[in-house]
Amino acid sequence: MRGSTDLMYLLTRAERLLTRRLAAILDVERCSMDAWRVVSVLSDGRGHFMTELSELSFLPPGSLTRLIDHLVEENLVYRRGDDVDRRRIRVHLAARGRRLHDRVDAGIRRSVADLPADGELLDRLGDLIAALDPKVAPAVTL
């Protein structure tokens, strides 16, 4: 089992198993996987345009808009006009969203502490992502 099909299987299997661990943590917080991806992307503090957020959170624009509306209602994120182009809107993590991120992130770190995901593995996965899609910088958060 060492061909390209095997790589795809192994990555998919690893992702699904990690998702199960993460789902248990997110269920306690009443947070969906999609919402977590958005909160995680926004945790960098820069604010992101919807198009960029859509790509980084793996959500189609329509679904992302509905999710952002919900997250605004929950006071987890907020929208603000861009300083350079006032017609464009940036989404930012609110204080409540930051607290959610910090709690979930700590839970994830505890949950994966026993995994053999050292710096070398993360670097290699980052290299793989960059090779598959050079226009998107990999976002590794563990």
Secondary structure, 3 states (H helix, E strand, C coil): CCCHHHHHHHHHHHHHHHHHHHHHHHHHHCCCHHHHHHHHHHCCCCCEEHHHHHHHHCCCHHHHHHHHHHHHHCCCEEEEECCCCCCCEEEEECHHHHHHHHHHHHHHHHHHCCCCCCHHHHHHHHHHHHHHCCCCCCCCCC
